[in-house]
């Protein structure tokens, strides 16, 4: 699992031992809840989104992906699909390129953009480059092909998606998913914004399977 370091430190990825006990257990509980919320054989595809920026969805998606990968014989890949404000590469300390946009534009093959992390069972795909047309790229046939190929190799695909109430980029990814986790920030996210987000997920054919609340005092 990971947390953010001070920006001056460079690589922001740190070991789970750096997280306090309550946070570690919370992520493990969320991992278990996701396991039991999606009952299916084969790859499980989970989207992490929020109502607005700065609510902690990237940190949550990285930590849940890490928790899932620590299970025996469970291969997990985290895919950066927030192509407007990408942060997965910072959280994991990875180079952003080549990434998903390079693959979708035909500049490289899928195997060229899959990056290992310090956990043996966790891989990641970063963003590549900020595109002028993120929603079109994510809704493309090429993206569907990428997801189909990843399904054959991984037990979980975790998508770090953009805030669904801000831009429509996440909608195509939600349609491919088996479940959506909403990340909200305590004393920041409002009920109207949360209701709007849930409504968009429902209208997109998605299934909201739970909520993670950040910045809650123990």
C-alpha positions as CSV (number, residue, x, y, z in Angstrom):
1,X,0.0,0.0,0.0
2,X,1.1,3.6,-0.5
3,X,0.7,7.1,0.9
4,X,2.0,10.4,-0.4
5,X,5.3,11.7,0.8
6,X,6.4,15.3,0.9
7,X,6.9,16.6,-2.7
8,X,10.5,17.2,-2.0
9,X,11.2,13.5,-1.6
10,X,10.5,12.6,-5.2
11,X,9.3,9.1,-5.3
12,X,5.9,9.1,-3.5
13,X,5.5,5.3,-3.1
14,X,6.2,3.8,0.3
15,X,5.6,0.5,2.0
16,X,2.4,-0.5,3.7
17,X,4.2,-0.4,7.0
18,X,4.3,3.4,6.8
19,X,0.5,3.5,7.1
20,X,-1.0,3.4,10.6
21,X,-2.8,0.3,11.7
22,X,-6.4,1.7,11.3
23,X,-5.7,2.8,7.8
24,X,-4.2,-0.6,6.8
25,X,-7.2,-2.4,8.3
26,X,-9.7,0.0,6.5
27,X,-8.2,-0.8,3.1
28,X,-8.2,-4.5,3.9
29,X,-11.9,-4.2,4.8
30,X,-12.6,-2.4,1.6
31,X,-10.7,-5.1,-0.3
32,X,-12.9,-7.8,1.3
33,X,-16.1,-5.8,0.6
34,X,-15.2,-5.5,-3.1
35,X,-14.5,-9.2,-3.3
36,X,-17.9,-10.0,-2.0
37,X,-19.7,-7.3,-3.9
38,X,-18.7,-8.7,-7.3
39,X,-19.6,-12.4,-7.6
40,X,-18.3,-13.7,-11.0
41,X,-15.8,-16.0,-12.5
42,X,-12.8,-14.4,-14.3
43,X,-11.5,-10.9,-14.2
44,X,-13.2,-8.3,-12.0
45,X,-13.1,-4.8,-13.3
46,X,-13.5,-2.0,-10.7
47,X,-13.7,1.8,-11.4
48,X,-12.7,4.3,-8.7
49,X,-14.2,7.8,-9.2
50,X,-15.4,10.8,-7.2
51,X,-17.7,13.8,-7.5
52,X,-14.9,16.4,-7.8
53,X,-11.1,16.6,-7.8
54,X,-9.0,16.4,-4.7
55,X,-11.2,13.8,-2.9
56,X,-8.6,11.1,-2.8
57,X,-9.6,8.6,-5.5
58,X,-6.1,8.0,-6.8
59,X,-4.7,7.2,-3.4
60,X,-7.7,4.9,-2.6
61,X,-7.4,3.1,-5.9
62,X,-3.6,2.6,-5.5
63,X,-4.0,1.3,-2.0
64,X,-6.9,-1.1,-2.8
65,X,-5.0,-2.4,-5.8
66,X,-2.1,-3.0,-3.5
67,X,-4.2,-4.8,-1.0
68,X,-5.8,-7.0,-3.6
69,X,-2.3,-7.9,-5.0
70,X,-1.2,-9.1,-1.6
71,X,-3.7,-12.0,-1.8
72,X,-2.2,-15.3,-2.9
73,X,-2.2,-15.9,-6.6
74,X,-4.0,-12.7,-7.4
75,X,-2.7,-10.6,-10.4
76,X,-3.8,-7.0,-10.3
77,X,-3.3,-4.2,-12.8
78,X,-4.0,-0.5,-12.1
79,X,-4.9,1.5,-15.2
80,X,-4.7,5.3,-15.3
81,X,-7.8,6.6,-17.1
82,X,-7.9,10.1,-15.6
83,X,-6.1,11.6,-18.6
84,X,-6.7,15.2,-17.6
85,X,-5.1,15.1,-14.1
86,X,-3.1,11.9,-13.9
87,X,-1.5,11.0,-10.6
88,X,-1.0,7.2,-10.6
89,X,2.6,7.5,-11.8
90,X,3.4,9.9,-8.9
91,X,1.8,7.6,-6.3
92,X,3.7,4.6,-7.6
93,X,6.9,6.3,-8.5
94,X,6.7,5.3,-12.2
95,X,7.6,7.0,-15.5
96,X,4.4,8.2,-17.2
97,X,5.4,7.2,-20.7
98,X,4.9,5.1,-22.6
99,X,1.3,4.8,-21.4
100,X,-2.3,4.2,-22.3
101,X,-2.6,7.1,-24.8
102,X,0.5,5.9,-26.7
103,X,-1.1,2.5,-27.0
104,X,-4.5,3.8,-28.0
105,X,-2.9,5.9,-30.7
106,X,-1.1,2.9,-32.2
107,X,2.4,4.2,-31.2
108,X,3.2,1.0,-29.3
109,X,1.9,-2.4,-28.2
110,X,0.0,-3.2,-24.9
111,X,3.0,-5.1,-23.5
112,X,5.2,-2.0,-23.9
113,X,3.1,0.1,-21.5
114,X,2.6,-2.5,-18.6
115,X,4.9,-1.5,-15.8
116,X,5.9,-3.6,-12.8
117,X,5.7,-2.1,-9.3
118,X,7.5,-3.1,-6.1
119,X,4.7,-5.7,-5.4
120,X,5.1,-8.9,-7.5
121,X,1.4,-9.2,-8.3
122,X,0.7,-5.6,-9.0
123,X,1.3,-3.9,-12.4
124,X,0.3,-0.5,-13.7
125,X,-0.4,1.4,-16.9
126,X,0.2,5.1,-16.7
127,X,-1.2,7.8,-18.9
128,X,1.5,8.4,-21.5
129,X,0.7,11.9,-22.6
130,X,-2.1,14.4,-21.9
131,X,-4.4,14.1,-25.0
132,X,-6.7,16.7,-26.5
133,X,-9.5,14.2,-26.7
134,X,-9.6,12.0,-23.6
135,X,-13.2,11.1,-23.8
136,X,-12.9,9.9,-27.4
137,X,-9.9,7.8,-26.6
138,X,-11.5,6.1,-23.7
139,X,-14.7,5.4,-25.7
140,X,-12.7,4.0,-28.7
141,X,-12.6,0.4,-30.0
142,X,-8.9,0.4,-29.2
143,X,-9.7,0.9,-25.5
144,X,-12.2,-2.0,-25.6
145,X,-9.6,-4.2,-27.1
146,X,-7.1,-3.2,-24.4
147,X,-9.6,-4.2,-21.7
148,X,-10.4,-7.5,-23.4
149,X,-6.6,-8.4,-23.5
150,X,-6.1,-7.4,-19.9
151,X,-9.0,-9.6,-18.8
152,X,-7.2,-12.6,-20.0
153,X,-4.1,-12.0,-17.9
154,X,-5.4,-10.4,-14.6
155,X,-7.7,-11.3,-11.8
156,X,-8.5,-7.6,-11.2
157,X,-8.4,-4.5,-13.3
158,X,-8.6,-1.3,-11.2
159,X,-9.4,1.9,-13.1
160,X,-8.4,5.3,-11.6
161,X,-11.1,7.3,-13.4
162,X,-11.7,11.1,-13.5
163,X,-14.5,12.6,-11.4
164,X,-17.7,11.5,-13.0
165,X,-19.6,14.6,-12.0
166,X,-17.1,16.9,-13.7
167,X,-16.3,15.3,-17.1
168,X,-17.9,12.5,-19.1
169,X,-14.5,10.7,-19.7
170,X,-15.3,8.0,-17.1
171,X,-18.6,6.9,-18.6
172,X,-17.2,4.5,-21.2
173,X,-15.0,2.9,-18.6
174,X,-17.9,2.5,-16.2
175,X,-19.8,0.7,-18.9
176,X,-17.0,-1.9,-19.1
177,X,-16.8,-2.3,-15.3
178,X,-18.3,-4.8,-12.9
179,X,-18.6,-2.2,-10.1
180,X,-17.9,1.4,-9.2
181,X,-16.4,2.6,-5.9
182,X,-17.1,6.3,-5.0
183,X,-14.5,8.2,-3.1
184,X,-15.7,11.1,-1.0
185,X,-13.9,13.5,1.3
186,X,-15.3,14.1,4.8
187,X,-16.5,17.6,5.4
188,X,-16.0,18.4,1.7
189,X,-18.1,16.3,-0.6
190,X,-21.8,17.5,-0.5
191,X,-24.9,15.3,-0.7
192,X,-26.1,17.0,-3.9
193,X,-22.8,16.2,-5.6
194,X,-22.9,12.7,-4.4
195,X,-26.4,12.2,-5.5
196,X,-25.5,13.6,-8.9
197,X,-22.6,11.2,-9.2
198,X,-24.7,8.2,-8.3
199,X,-27.3,9.3,-10.8
200,X,-24.7,9.5,-13.6
201,X,-23.3,6.1,-12.7
202,X,-26.8,4.6,-12.9
203,X,-27.7,6.2,-16.2
204,X,-24.3,5.0,-17.6
205,X,-25.3,1.4,-16.8
206,X,-22.8,1.1,-13.9
207,X,-23.2,-0.4,-10.5
208,X,-22.1,1.6,-7.4
209,X,-20.8,-1.1,-5.0
210,X,-19.6,1.2,-2.2
211,X,-18.2,4.4,-0.8
212,X,-14.8,5.2,0.7
213,X,-14.8,8.2,2.9
214,X,-11.4,10.0,3.3
215,X,-10.2,12.3,6.0
216,X,-12.3,10.8,8.8
217,X,-11.0,11.2,12.3
218,X,-10.6,7.9,14.2
